[in-house]
């Protein structure tokens, strides 16, 4: 406000200094107008930006949410059990993949170096902080642990963030690392990286939309450099899209913007060549393959002190180079994890590792991937312990689980996306099933409409509505939270705001109705009605006004409840399961709110009719008669209004489209009836990982294998 007053005073002073007799200098006038306009725009941007305290609160909330999210994922994927897989990472030897050495830090005689060990993540974080622009590209072959290294670096940067901030220079920002799958970035929709990051932050971390933080806090966090994007999986998008991402990154990143990105080496190199430019000032690192000695040492750490004879044969084959396919497979972290998950964890006989497949790494990896699902199911029996996050809630059938995961891998095909979003599962149904789902939605709505309008009108109206619900299968989920803890004041405030608005409108409408009714009564002649009837009719305007006020209050309460429920808190999280549950809650809440409004509206209509016709008994008798006769109508109208409103109103129908579609997919045995429970169990088994509200297969190789072997 002070800035605006100062600007106005400055403009007034300039105007007063002008002499009307002087000839106007067009250039000076234009300069003044441009300067004033620029100042006004700057002041408006400053006024729209969140206060510093809210921005600090948002930073801490985001840091806590990211830390808990990836600590959970790290535990589920056993990053450090029994010890980190020993991978050495070094600066790429291909100079065409990155900027010249001086832009990424020249050391040791003018040459840039970057050699770290996966078992020493603090050293990796230190080396990252010494990069001039703090931009790092993690490349490598399939299964070399690129994402694992990125997550480990993310957790380390979060763990040392307070210390780094204390040691930072004045004005230096220590950003919060946040992982985003590159597959979610369409540069044609969001050409600037920062705009897309703001959108994903709001989607993945609903706590940042808490009312106390203001409406634009995510944009402020990104644009002011408080977010360090960890872009995972450049190789998981189409070829032409990779080059566009490289171009968009260089166009978006300023000198102070930091970056971490992962990609397979071949795909990254191709993208660089297609784009005709590298990622500016980014160091590119690649892994070294594990040697047989390192492989043997790691497997011994996972085995008992005296391994069984079959395992001694495996170790001997590694030491003597007599199983080249096994050595090639185990030279990657993915290969070691598969060996451990399929044979060590379930105490299975590892003879196939040194059998006919020992010379073919590709066939051996396919063999391990095919046996992975049964192995992890046998290793982790179900548990009902709420605190146990490492075992599924249900007993899964290995064959059915493989079939269900294969369906998802096939329909969320690696060539299109690796993001398994529950609200997009409805789109995987066949055209016939989707049409059937839309007809079922129409029948549900039509049956409700039929209660009030008749069977034929209800059926026709419902089917028409159902056939126009195609967009529901593409809608993202909404958000709703009914927990009262620490939110009671917000509920009262939200309802109060809506009730005040409703009463304002209701007062105006009520006065208009009462005035019209009163005028009609006064215009009636004495010969038409008796004196008693005229006195009763004079009470009708008052009754009408009261009924309108009651209806306005009910509408205000219902809408206030909806507004409050859609407001997240600083503790709100977005996991696939919580996102699904929140959208379901929103749909149910809309139905309850609609039922309340419809019930009150039905009662008001009945009472109004009885007031107008209850001449003989007076006002009290008219109201009593209206209550008695209106109960059936009230329930009928309220039920119809509530269900129709809850099922059709608003912009979020993902849960309903998902629920009806899953029923068809379950009947045809493509997916289980409880898909969300199945996905949660697969996540607990370590077959899937969660990134915000979406799932991904733990390894791209597993996704690829299931997609290629699935039989539609």
C-alpha positions in Angstrom: 0.0 0.0 0.0 2.8 2.4 0.8 4.4 1.7 -2.6 1.1 2.5 -4.3 0.7 5.7 -2.4 4.2 6.7 -3.2 3.7 6.0 -6.9 0.5 8.1 -6.9 2.2 10.9 -5.1 5.0 10.8 -7.7 2.6 11.0 -10.6 0.7 13.9 -8.9 4.0 15.8 -8.4 4.9 15.3 -12.1 1.4 16.5 -13.1 1.6 19.6 -10.9 5.1 20.5 -12.3 3.7 20.5 -15.8 3.0 24.0 -17.3 -0.1 23.9 -19.5 1.4 26.6 -21.7 4.5 24.5 -22.5 4.6 22.3 -25.6 4.3 18.6 -24.7 7.4 16.6 -25.4 6.1 13.3 -26.7 9.3 11.4 -25.9 9.3 12.6 -22.3 5.7 11.9 -21.8 6.1 8.4 -23.3 9.1 7.8 -21.0 7.0 8.8 -17.9 4.1 6.6 -18.9 6.4 3.6 -19.6 8.2 4.1 -16.3 5.0 4.4 -14.3 3.5 1.3 -16.0 6.6 -0.7 -15.2 6.6 0.5 -11.6 2.9 -0.4 -11.3 3.5 -3.9 -12.8 6.4 -4.4 -10.3 4.3 -3.2 -7.4 1.5 -5.5 -8.4 3.8 -8.5 -8.6 5.2 -7.7 -5.2 1.7 -7.4 -3.7 0.7 -10.7 -5.3 3.7 -12.6 -4.0 3.4 -14.5 -0.7 4.8 -12.9 2.5 8.2 -14.0 3.5 6.9 -15.9 6.6 4.5 -17.9 4.4 7.3 -18.7 1.9 9.5 -20.0 4.8 6.6 -22.1 6.1 6.0 -23.5 2.6 9.7 -24.4 2.3 9.8 -26.3 5.5 6.6 -28.1 4.8 7.8 -29.1 1.3 11.2 -30.3 2.7 9.5 -32.4 5.3 7.1 -34.0 2.8 9.8 -34.8 0.3 12.1 -36.2 3.0 9.4 -38.5 4.4 8.3 -39.6 0.9 11.7 -40.7 -0.2 12.8 -42.1 3.1 9.8 -44.5 2.9 10.7 -45.4 -0.7 14.4 -46.0 0.3 13.3 -48.4 3.0 10.9 -50.2 0.7 13.7 -50.7 -1.9 16.4 -51.7 0.6 18.9 -49.2 -0.7 21.4 -50.0 2.1 20.7 -53.6 3.0 23.1 -55.1 3.8 25.2 -52.4 2.2 25.0 -50.1 -0.9 25.9 -51.8 -4.1 29.4 -50.5 -4.7 29.2 -48.5 -8.0 31.9 -46.0 -8.9 30.8 -43.0 -10.8 33.1 -40.8 -12.9 33.0 -37.8 -15.2 32.1 -38.8 -18.8 35.0 -39.2 -21.1 33.0 -38.1 -24.1 33.5 -34.3 -24.4 30.5 -34.0 -26.8 28.0 -34.7 -24.0 28.8 -31.7 -21.8 30.2 -28.2 -21.7 33.9 -27.4 -21.6 35.7 -28.1 -18.4 35.9 -24.5 -17.1 32.1 -24.4 -16.9 31.9 -27.5 -14.7 34.9 -26.8 -12.5 38.5 -27.2 -13.5 40.7 -29.2 -11.1 44.0 -31.1 -11.2 45.9 -29.3 -13.9 42.9 -27.7 -15.6 40.9 -30.9 -16.1 37.5 -31.3 -14.6 37.1 -34.4 -12.5 34.2 -36.0 -10.7 34.8 -39.5 -9.3 32.6 -40.7 -6.4 31.5 -44.0 -4.9 27.9 -45.0 -4.3 28.8 -46.0 -0.8 29.9 -42.4 0.0 26.9 -40.3 -0.7 28.1 -37.4 1.6 31.1 -37.1 -0.7 28.8 -37.1 -3.7 26.8 -34.2 -2.2 30.0 -32.3 -1.4 31.2 -32.7 -5.0 27.8 -31.6 -6.3 28.0 -28.4 -4.2 31.4 -27.6 -5.6 30.1 -27.5 -9.2 29.9 -23.9 -10.4 26.3 -24.1 -11.5 25.4 -27.2 -9.5 24.0 -29.1 -12.4 24.5 -32.9 -12.7 23.4 -35.4 -15.3 23.5 -39.0 -14.2 23.8 -41.4 -17.1 24.4 -45.1 -17.6 23.1 -48.2 -19.0 19.9 -50.0 -18.1 19.8 -51.1 -14.5 23.0 -49.2 -13.4 21.2 -47.5 -10.5 20.8 -44.0 -11.9 17.5 -43.3 -10.1 18.8 -44.9 -6.9 21.8 -42.5 -6.9 19.6 -39.5 -7.6 17.3 -40.4 -4.6 20.3 -41.0 -2.4 21.7 -37.6 -3.4 18.3 -36.0 -2.8 18.1 -37.4 0.7 21.6 -36.3 1.6 21.0 -32.8 0.3 17.9 -32.6 2.5 19.7 -34.0 5.5 22.4 -31.4 5.3 20.2 -28.5 4.1 20.2 -26.7 7.5 23.9 -26.9 7.8 24.4 -25.8 4.2 22.0 -22.8 4.8 24.0 -21.7 7.8 27.2 -21.9 5.9 25.8 -20.1 2.8 26.8 -16.6 1.9 24.3 -13.8 2.4 21.5 -14.0 -0.1 22.5 -17.5 -1.3 19.6 -19.9 -1.5 19.9 -23.6 -0.6 17.0 -25.2 -2.6 14.9 -28.2 -1.7 15.5 -31.1 -4.1 12.3 -32.6 -5.4 12.1 -35.5 -7.8 9.8 -35.2 -10.9 9.4 -37.9 -13.7 10.4 -36.2 -17.0 7.6 -38.2 -18.6 5.1 -35.8 -17.1 6.6 -32.7 -18.8 5.0 -31.8 -22.1 7.1 -28.8 -23.3 4.4 -27.9 -25.8 2.0 -27.2 -23.0 4.6 -25.7 -20.6 7.5 -24.4 -22.6 9.2 -23.1 -19.4 10.4 -25.6 -16.9 9.4 -23.4 -14.0 5.7 -23.3 -15.0 5.5 -27.1 -15.2 7.3 -27.5 -11.9 4.7 -25.2 -10.2 1.9 -27.3 -11.7 3.5 -30.6 -10.5 4.2 -29.2 -7.1 0.5 -28.4 -6.6 -0.5 -31.8 -7.9 2.1 -33.9 -6.0 2.1 -31.9 -2.7 -1.4 -30.5 -1.9 -0.1 -29.1 1.3 1.3 -26.2 -0.7 -2.3 -25.3 -1.6 -3.2 -24.7 2.1 -5.1 -21.4 2.4 -2.7 -20.0 5.0 0.1 -20.0 2.4 -1.7 -17.9 -0.2 -2.7 -18.7 -3.8 0.6 -18.5 -5.6 3.2 -20.0 -3.2 4.2 -22.9 -5.6 5.1 -20.4 -8.3 7.0 -18.3 -5.9 9.0 -21.3 -4.6 10.0 -22.2 -8.1 10.7 -18.8 -9.6 12.8 -17.7 -6.6 15.0 -20.7 -6.8 13.8 -22.6 -3.7 13.3 -25.9 -5.7 16.1 -28.0 -7.1 14.4 -30.2 -9.8 15.6 -33.8 -9.9 14.3 -34.8 -13.3 14.2 -38.6 -13.6 14.1 -40.6 -16.8 14.9 -38.5 -19.8 15.2 -41.8 -21.7 11.6 -42.7 -20.9 10.0 -40.2 -23.3 9.8 -40.4 -27.1 12.9 -39.6 -29.2 11.6 -36.3 -30.5 10.5 -35.1 -27.1 14.0 -35.6 -25.6 15.5 -33.0 -27.9 12.7 -30.6 -27.0 13.4 -31.1 -23.3 17.1 -30.2 -23.8 16.1 -27.1 -25.7 13.5 -26.1 -23.0 16.0 -26.7 -20.2 18.6 -24.4 -21.7 15.9 -21.8 -22.4 14.5 -22.0 -18.9 17.6 -22.2 -16.6 19.2 -19.0 -15.4 22.7 -18.7 -14.0 21.5 -19.5 -10.5 19.2 -22.5 -11.4 20.4 -25.9 -10.3 19.5 -29.3 -11.8 19.9 -33.0 -11.4 18.7 -35.3 -14.2 19.0 -39.0 -15.0 19.0 -40.8 -18.4 20.4 -43.8 -20.1 23.6 -42.9 -21.9 22.6 -43.8 -25.5 19.3 -41.9 -25.3 21.0 -38.9 -23.7 23.7 -38.8 -26.3 21.1 -39.0 -29.1 19.1 -36.2 -27.5 22.1 -34.0 -27.3 22.9 -34.6 -31.0 19.3 -33.9 -32.1 19.1 -30.7 -30.0 22.5 -29.6 -31.3 23.5 -28.4 -27.8 24.5 -29.8 -24.4 22.8 -29.0 -21.1 24.6 -25.8 -20.2 27.3 -26.1 -17.5 26.1 -29.6 -16.4 28.6 -32.2 -15.4 27.8 -35.6 -16.9 28.8 -38.7 -14.9 28.7 -42.4 -15.9 29.2 -45.6 -13.9 31.8 -48.3 -14.1 30.7 -51.9 -14.4 31.2 -54.1 -11.4 34.2 -56.4 -11.5 33.8 -60.2 -10.6 35.7 -59.6 -7.4 33.3 -56.8 -6.3 30.3 -58.9 -7.3 31.5 -61.9 -5.3 32.2 -59.7 -2.2 28.7 -58.2 -2.4 27.0 -61.6 -2.8 29.0 -63.0 0.2 27.7 -60.1 2.3 24.1 -61.2 1.5 24.7 -64.9 2.1 25.3 -66.9 5.3 28.9 -67.2 6.6 29.1 -70.7 5.1 27.1 -70.6 1.9 25.4 -73.8 0.6 27.1 -75.9 -2.0 25.1 -74.5 -4.9 26.0 -70.9 -3.9 29.7 -71.9 -3.7 29.4 -73.1 -7.3 28.0 -69.7 -8.2 30.8 -67.8 -6.5 33.4 -70.1 -8.1 31.9 -69.5 -11.5 32.3 -65.7 -10.9 35.9 -66.1 -9.7 36.9 -68.3 -12.6 35.1 -66.4 -15.4 33.3 -69.6 -16.4 29.9 -68.0 -16.6 30.3 -64.9 -18.8 26.5 -64.3 -19.0 26.2 -64.3 -15.3 29.2 -62.0 -14.9 27.7 -59.6 -17.5 24.3 -59.6 -15.7 25.7 -59.2 -12.2 27.9 -56.3 -13.3 24.9 -54.1 -13.0 23.0 -53.2 -9.8 19.7 -54.4 -11.4 21.3 -57.8 -12.0 22.5 -58.1 -8.5 19.1 -57.1 -7.1 17.4 -59.7 -9.3 19.8 -62.5 -8.1 19.2 -61.5 -4.5 15.4 -61.1 -4.9 14.8 -64.4 -6.8 17.3 -66.7 -5.2 18.9 -65.3 -2.0 15.8 -63.8 -0.2 13.5 -66.9 -0.7 16.4 -69.3 -0.1 15.9 -70.8 -3.5 18.3 -73.2 -5.4 20.5 -70.9 -7.6 21.6 -73.8 -9.9 20.0 -72.1 -13.0 22.5 -69.3 -12.6 25.3 -71.7 -13.5 23.2 -73.9 -15.8 22.5 -73.6 -19.6 21.7 -69.8 -19.2 25.1 -68.9 -17.7 26.5 -67.8 -21.1 23.6 -65.6 -22.1 23.1 -62.5 -20.0 19.9 -61.5 -21.9 18.2 -64.9 -21.4 19.4 -65.0 -17.8 17.9 -61.6 -17.1 14.6 -62.6 -18.7 14.6 -65.7 -16.6 15.0 -63.7 -13.4 12.4 -61.1 -14.3 9.9 -63.9 -15.1 10.4 -65.4 -11.6 10.6 -62.1 -9.7 6.9 -61.8 -8.9 6.5 -65.3 -7.4 9.7 -64.8 -5.5 8.8 -61.6 -3.7 5.3 -62.9 -2.9 6.8 -66.0 -1.2 9.4 -63.9 0.6 6.9 -61.3 2.1 3.8 -63.0 3.5 0.8 -60.7 4.2 0.5 -58.8 7.5 -2.3 -56.9 9.2 0.1 -54.9 11.3 -0.7 -51.2 10.5 2.9 -50.3 11.2 4.3 -52.9 8.9 4.9 -51.2 5.5 7.1 -54.0 4.1 4.4 -56.7 3.7 1.2 -56.8 1.7 -2.2 -56.6 3.3 -3.6 -59.5 1.3 -2.4 -62.9 0.1 -1.6 -62.5 -3.6 -1.7 -65.2 -6.2 1.5 -65.1 -8.2 0.0 -66.0 -11.6 -2.9 -63.5 -11.2 -0.5 -60.8 -9.9 1.7 -61.3 -13.0 -1.3 -61.1 -15.2 -2.6 -57.9 -13.6 0.8 -56.2 -13.7 1.2 -57.3 -17.3 -2.1 -55.7 -18.2 -1.0 -52.4 -16.6 2.5 -52.6 -18.2 0.9 -53.2 -21.6 -1.7 -50.4 -21.4 0.7 -47.9 -19.8 3.2 -48.9 -22.5 6.8 -47.8 -22.1 6.7 -46.2 -25.5 4.0 -43.8 -24.2 4.5 -43.4 -20.4 5.8 -45.2 -17.4 3.4 -43.3 -15.1 0.6 -45.6 -13.8 -2.0 -43.0 -12.7 -5.1 -44.6 -11.1 -7.4 -42.1 -12.7 -6.2 -43.1 -16.1 -7.0 -46.8 -15.6 -10.5 -46.2 -16.8 -9.0 -45.3 -20.2 -7.4 -48.7 -20.5 -10.7 -50.4 -20.9 -11.8 -51.3 -24.4 -14.1 -49.0 -26.3 -17.0 -51.4 -25.7 -16.3 -51.5 -21.9 -16.0 -47.7 -21.8 -19.3 -47.3 -23.6 -20.9 -49.8 -21.2 -19.5 -47.9 -18.3 -21.0 -44.6 -19.6 -24.3 -46.4 -20.0 -24.1 -47.7 -16.5 -23.5 -44.1 -15.2 -26.5 -43.0 -17.1 -28.7 -45.7 -15.7 -27.6 -44.9 -12.2 -28.4 -41.2 -12.7 -31.5 -41.9 -14.7 -33.0 -44.2 -12.0 -32.6 -41.3 -9.5 -34.2 -38.8 -11.9 -37.0 -41.3 -12.4 -38.1 -41.0 -8.8 -39.1 -37.4 -9.4 -39.8 -37.2 -13.1 -41.1 -40.6 -14.0 -39.4 -43.7 -15.3 -39.3 -42.8 -19.0 -38.0 -39.3 -18.6 -35.5 -40.4 -16.0 -34.2 -43.2 -18.2 -33.9 -41.1 -21.3 -32.3 -38.2 -19.4 -29.9 -40.5 -17.6 -28.8 -42.2 -20.8 -28.2 -38.9 -22.5 -26.1 -37.8 -19.6 -24.2 -41.0 -19.5 -23.4 -40.9 -23.2 -22.0 -37.3 -22.7 -19.6 -38.3 -19.9 -16.7 -39.2 -22.1 -14.6 -36.4 -20.6 -14.9 -38.0 -17.1 -12.4 -40.6 -18.2 -9.7 -38.0 -18.7 -10.3 -35.8 -15.6 -7.7 -35.6 -12.9 -8.7 -36.3 -9.3 -10.0 -33.7 -6.9 -9.1 -33.2 -3.2 -11.2 -33.5 -0.1 -10.3 -34.0 3.6 -12.9 -34.4 6.4 -10.5 -34.5 9.3 -11.5 -32.0 12.0 -8.2 -32.0 13.9 -6.9 -28.4 13.9 -9.4 -27.5 11.3 -12.5 -26.6 13.3 -11.9 -22.8 13.1 -11.4 -23.1 9.3 -14.7 -25.0 9.1 -16.6 -22.4 11.0 -15.0 -19.6 9.0 -15.8 -21.3 5.7 -19.4 -21.9 6.6 -19.8 -18.4 8.0 -18.6 -16.9 4.7 -21.0 -19.0 2.6 -23.9 -18.5 5.0 -23.4 -14.7 4.9 -23.4 -14.8 1.1 -26.4 -17.0 1.1 -28.3 -14.8 3.5 -27.5 -11.8 1.4 -28.9 -13.3 -1.7 -31.8 -14.9 0.3 -32.7 -11.6 1.9 -33.0 -9.9 -1.5 -35.0 -12.7 -3.0 -37.1 -13.0 0.1 -38.0 -9.3 0.1 -38.9 -9.5 -3.6 -41.2 -12.5 -3.1 -42.7 -11.1 0.0 -43.3 -7.8 -1.7 -45.0 -9.4 -4.7 -47.2 -11.6 -2.5 -48.1 -8.7 -0.2 -49.1 -6.5 -3.2 -51.3 -9.3 -4.6 -53.1 -9.6 -1.2 -53.7 -5.9 -0.9 -55.2 -5.8 -4.4 -57.9 -8.4 -3.6 -61.4 -7.0 -3.1 -63.3 -7.5 0.1 -66.0 -9.4 -1.8 -63.6 -12.1 -2.9 -62.2 -13.1 0.5 -63.5 -12.8 4.1 -61.7 -10.7 6.6 -60.2 -13.8 8.3 -58.8 -15.0 5.0 -57.3 -11.6 4.2 -55.6 -11.6 7.6 -54.1 -15.0 6.9 -53.0 -14.1 3.5 -51.1 -11.1 4.9 -49.0 -13.6 6.8 -48.0 -15.4 3.7 -45.2 -12.9 2.7 -43.6 -13.3 6.1 -43.7 -17.1 5.8 -42.3 -17.0 2.3 -39.5 -14.7 3.4 -38.7 -17.1 6.3 -38.6 -20.1 4.0 -36.2 -18.4 1.6 -33.9 -17.5 4.4 -34.0 -21.2 5.6 -33.1 -22.4 2.1 -30.3 -19.8 1.8 -28.8 -20.9 5.1 -28.9 -24.6 4.1 -27.2 -23.8 0.8 -24.6 -21.8 2.6 -23.9 -24.6 5.1 -23.5 -27.2 2.3 -21.3 -25.1 0.1 -19.2 -24.0 3.1 -18.6 -27.6 4.0 -17.5 -28.3 0.4 -15.2 -25.3 0.4 -13.6 -26.4 3.7 -13.2 -30.0 2.7 -11.3 -29.0 -0.4 -8.8 -27.0 1.6 -5.6 -29.0 2.3 -3.4 -28.5 5.4 0.3 -28.2 5.7 0.3 -31.9 6.7 -1.6 -33.1 3.6 0.2 -35.7 1.5 -0.5 -37.0 -2.0 0.1 -40.7 -2.5 -1.8 -42.8 -5.0 -4.0 -44.2 -2.3 -4.7 -40.9 -0.6 -5.4 -39.3 -3.9 -7.9 -42.0 -4.8 -9.5 -41.8 -1.3 -9.7 -38.0 -1.5 -11.5 -38.0 -4.8 -14.0 -40.6 -3.5 -14.6 -38.4 -0.4 -15.2 -35.4 -2.7 -17.9 -37.3 -4.7 -19.6 -38.6 -1.5 -19.5 -35.1 0.1 -21.1 -33.6 -3.0 -23.8 -36.2 -2.8 -24.4 -35.4 0.9 -24.4 -31.7 0.3 -26.8 -32.1 -2.6 -29.1 -34.3 -0.5 -29.1 -31.6 2.3 -29.9 -28.8 -0.2 -32.5 -30.9 -2.0 -34.2 -32.0 1.2 -34.5 -28.4 2.5 -35.6 -27.2 -0.9 -38.3 -29.9 -1.1 -39.6 -29.0 2.4 -39.6 -25.3 1.5 -41.6 -25.9 -1.7 -44.1 -28.1 0.2 -44.5 -25.6 3.0 -44.9 -22.7 0.5 -47.6 -24.6 -1.3 -49.4 -25.4 2.0 -49.1 -21.8 3.1 -50.8 -20.6 0.0 -53.7 -23.1 0.2 -54.3 -23.4 4.0 -56.9 -20.7 4.4 -59.2 -22.4 6.9 -56.8 -23.2 9.7 -54.5 -20.2 9.5 -50.7 -19.9 9.4 -49.9 -22.5 12.1 -52.2 -25.1 10.6 -50.8 -24.5 7.2 -47.2 -25.1 8.4 -48.2 -28.2 10.3 -50.1 -29.6 7.3 -47.1 -28.8 5.1 -44.7 -30.7 7.4 -46.9 -33.8 7.6 -47.6 -34.0 3.9 -44.2 -33.0 2.7 -42.0 -35.7 4.3 -42.3 -38.1 1.4 -41.7 -35.4 -1.1 -38.8 -34.0 0.9 -37.0 -37.4 1.0 -37.7 -38.1 -2.7 -36.5 -34.7 -3.9 -33.5 -34.6 -1.6 -32.4 -38.1 -2.6 -32.7 -37.3 -6.3 -31.1 -33.9 -6.0 -28.3 -35.2 -3.8 -27.3 -38.1 -6.0 -27.6 -36.2 -9.3 -25.6 -33.3 -7.9 -23.0 -35.6 -6.3 -22.5 -37.7 -9.4 -22.6 -34.9 -12.1 -21.6 -31.6 -10.5 -18.1 -30.2 -10.3 -14.9 -30.8 -12.4 -13.7 -34.1 -10.8 -15.3 -37.4 -11.6 -12.2 -39.6 -11.7 -13.3 -41.9 -8.9 -16.7 -42.6 -10.5 -15.3 -43.3 -13.9 -12.6 -45.5 -12.3 -15.1 -47.4 -10.2 -17.5 -48.3 -13.0 -14.6 -49.1 -15.4 -12.8 -51.3 -12.9 -16.0 -53.4 -12.4 -15.9 -54.2 -16.1 -12.2 -55.0 -16.1 -12.6 -57.2 -13.0 -15.5 -59.2 -14.6 -13.2 -59.9 -17.6 -10.3 -60.8 -15.2 -8.1 -58.1 -16.6 -7.7 -56.5 -13.1 -8.8 -57.4 -9.6 -11.9 -55.9 -8.0 -9.8 -53.9 -5.5 -7.3 -52.3 -7.8 -6.0 -49.7 -5.4 -5.4 -52.4 -2.7 -3.6 -54.5 -5.3 -1.4 -51.6 -6.3 -0.6 -50.8 -2.7 0.4 -54.4 -2.0 2.6 -54.4 -5.1 4.2 -51.2 -3.8 4.8 -52.9 -0.4 6.4 -55.8 -2.2 8.9 -53.5 -3.9 7.5 -54.2 -7.4 6.3 -50.6 -7.8 7.4 -47.3 -6.5 5.3 -44.2 -5.7 6.2 -40.7 -7.0 3.5 -38.4 -5.7 0.1 -39.7 -6.7 1.4 -42.0 -9.4 3.0 -45.4 -9.5 5.9 -46.6 -11.6 7.5 -50.0 -11.9 10.6 -50.2 -9.7 12.8 -50.9 -12.7 12.1 -50.0 -16.3 13.4 -53.5 -17.2 10.5 -55.1 -15.3 8.0 -52.8 -17.0 9.5 -53.7 -20.4 9.4 -57.4 -19.7 5.9 -57.5 -18.5 4.7 -55.3 -21.4 6.4 -57.6 -24.0 5.2 -60.9 -22.5 1.6 -59.8 -21.8 -1.0 -61.6 -24.0 -4.1 -59.4 -24.4 
